[in-house]
Amino acid sequence: MPAQTRPIRLRWPTVSVFPNGECRMPLSILPMAENDLEGVLALWSETEGVGLNESDTLEHLRAYLDRNPGLSLVVRDGEQIIGAVLCGHDGRRGYLNHLAVRPEYRKRGLGSQMVETCLASLKSIGILRCNIFLFAGNDLGEQFWKRHGWSQRSDLQVMQRKCSSE
Ligand SMILES: CC(C)(COP(=O)(O)OP(=O)(O)OC[C@H]1O[C@@H](n2cnc3c(N)ncnc32)[C@H](O)[C@@H]1OP(=O)(O)O)[C@@H](O)C(=O)NCCC(=O)NCCS
């Protein structure tokens, strides 16, 4: 086959086909950039199972992206952010937070592709294990993680306190 007619192999050829038959270009999974953050926050604030707190301001999220360059991801459909995950590490363990896909784009493999991409990136920089935090009662989320090879550490509990009393 001549080079110019060879099909281009996309890494994630996910095409959006809508009930009216409209077909859109493949969705792209991209590194999260600072100018994605408003759209990302909008997605998270509308997603069940994602809990936002005082660390989810634009300022804190910008600092997180600076500290963990290239690891967090978004999925775009045109201008709209339809999926996102925060990925970072502390030099020893990786962490994924706030994995979310808009309901109408779920069950096409986007969530798992974002997770696998994050794990590959963590592995490439020498991080051997990754943790996630899941709200108790998030059954959909729990099923997703367990079916994708994640296991609950029943020997550990997460404990937390604020760094200052303010
Ligand atoms: C969890 C979440 C991110 C998964 O996103 P998603 O894009 O639907 O994930 P995937 O498509 O990769 O996988 C979801 C299911 O669809 C199935 N699937 C994937 N591609 C499919 C396809 N082409 N056709 C049919 N099913 C498919 C997968 O097998 C998977 O099934 P399982 O969960 O029973 O194993 C999404 O449900 C979500 O945003 N939930 C709310 C937020 C949340 O709970 N986040 C996790 C806690 S931090």
PDBQT file of the ligand as one rigid body, heavy atoms in Angstrom, charges set to zero:
ROOT
HETATM    1  C1  LIG A 201     -15.393   5.484  37.111  1.00  0.00    +0.000 C 
HETATM    2  C2  LIG A 201     -15.466   6.211  35.754  1.00  0.00    +0.000 C 
HETATM    3  C3  LIG A 201     -14.349   7.234  35.674  1.00  0.00    +0.000 C 
HETATM    4  C4  LIG A 201     -15.281   5.149  34.655  1.00  0.00    +0.000 C 
HETATM    5  O1  LIG A 201     -15.222   5.850  33.400  1.00  0.00    +0.000 OA
HETATM    6  P1  LIG A 201     -15.527   5.096  32.021  1.00  0.00    +0.000 P 
HETATM    7  O2  LIG A 201     -14.996   5.935  30.938  1.00  0.00    +0.000 OA
HETATM    8  O3  LIG A 201     -16.939   4.671  31.960  1.00  0.00    +0.000 OA
HETATM    9  O4  LIG A 201     -14.596   3.825  32.198  1.00  0.00    +0.000 OA
HETATM   10  P2  LIG A 201     -14.401   2.625  31.146  1.00  0.00    +0.000 P 
HETATM   11  O5  LIG A 201     -15.269   2.823  29.957  1.00  0.00    +0.000 OA
HETATM   12  O6  LIG A 201     -12.954   2.440  30.951  1.00  0.00    +0.000 OA
HETATM   13  O7  LIG A 201     -14.903   1.402  31.975  1.00  0.00    +0.000 OA
HETATM   14  C5  LIG A 201     -16.226   1.364  32.495  1.00  0.00    +0.000 C 
HETATM   15  C6  LIG A 201     -16.913   0.108  32.071  1.00  0.00    +0.000 C 
HETATM   16  O8  LIG A 201     -17.245   0.174  30.695  1.00  0.00    +0.000 OA
HETATM   17  C7  LIG A 201     -16.870  -1.027  30.065  1.00  0.00    +0.000 C 
HETATM   18  N1  LIG A 201     -16.537  -0.693  28.692  1.00  0.00    +0.000 N 
HETATM   19  C8  LIG A 201     -15.409  -0.118  28.218  1.00  0.00    +0.000 A 
HETATM   20  N2  LIG A 201     -15.483   0.032  26.885  1.00  0.00    +0.000 NA
HETATM   21  C9  LIG A 201     -16.699  -0.442  26.527  1.00  0.00    +0.000 A 
HETATM   22  C10 LIG A 201     -17.375  -0.524  25.291  1.00  0.00    +0.000 A 
HETATM   23  N3  LIG A 201     -16.797  -0.115  24.155  1.00  0.00    +0.000 N 
HETATM   24  N4  LIG A 201     -18.637  -1.042  25.294  1.00  0.00    +0.000 NA
HETATM   25  C11 LIG A 201     -19.212  -1.457  26.436  1.00  0.00    +0.000 A 
HETATM   26  N5  LIG A 201     -18.635  -1.383  27.639  1.00  0.00    +0.000 NA
HETATM   27  C12 LIG A 201     -17.384  -0.891  27.676  1.00  0.00    +0.000 A 
HETATM   28  C13 LIG A 201     -15.683  -1.502  30.839  1.00  0.00    +0.000 C 
HETATM   29  O9  LIG A 201     -15.513  -2.911  30.744  1.00  0.00    +0.000 OA
HETATM   30  C14 LIG A 201     -16.053  -1.095  32.232  1.00  0.00    +0.000 C 
HETATM   31  O10 LIG A 201     -16.853  -2.047  32.854  1.00  0.00    +0.000 OA
HETATM   32  P3  LIG A 201     -16.602  -2.388  34.387  1.00  0.00    +0.000 P 
HETATM   33  O11 LIG A 201     -16.454  -1.091  35.143  1.00  0.00    +0.000 OA
HETATM   34  O12 LIG A 201     -17.791  -3.144  34.737  1.00  0.00    +0.000 OA
HETATM   35  O13 LIG A 201     -15.336  -3.153  34.357  1.00  0.00    +0.000 OA
HETATM   36  C15 LIG A 201     -16.851   6.879  35.550  1.00  0.00    +0.000 C 
HETATM   37  O14 LIG A 201     -17.862   5.930  35.782  1.00  0.00    +0.000 OA
HETATM   38  C16 LIG A 201     -17.074   8.077  36.450  1.00  0.00    +0.000 C 
HETATM   39  O15 LIG A 201     -16.726   9.202  36.122  1.00  0.00    +0.000 OA
HETATM   40  N6  LIG A 201     -17.659   7.836  37.653  1.00  0.00    +0.000 N 
HETATM   41  C17 LIG A 201     -17.964   8.907  38.592  1.00  0.00    +0.000 C 
HETATM   42  C18 LIG A 201     -16.710   9.387  39.313  1.00  0.00    +0.000 C 
HETATM   43  C19 LIG A 201     -16.052   8.273  40.108  1.00  0.00    +0.000 C 
HETATM   44  O16 LIG A 201     -16.691   7.508  40.800  1.00  0.00    +0.000 OA
HETATM   45  N7  LIG A 201     -14.710   8.204  39.967  1.00  0.00    +0.000 N 
HETATM   46  C20 LIG A 201     -13.946   7.154  40.614  1.00  0.00    +0.000 C 
HETATM   47  C21 LIG A 201     -13.677   7.480  42.022  1.00  0.00    +0.000 C 
HETATM   48  S1  LIG A 201     -12.268   8.509  42.240  1.00  0.00    +0.000 SA
ENDROOT
TORSDOF 0
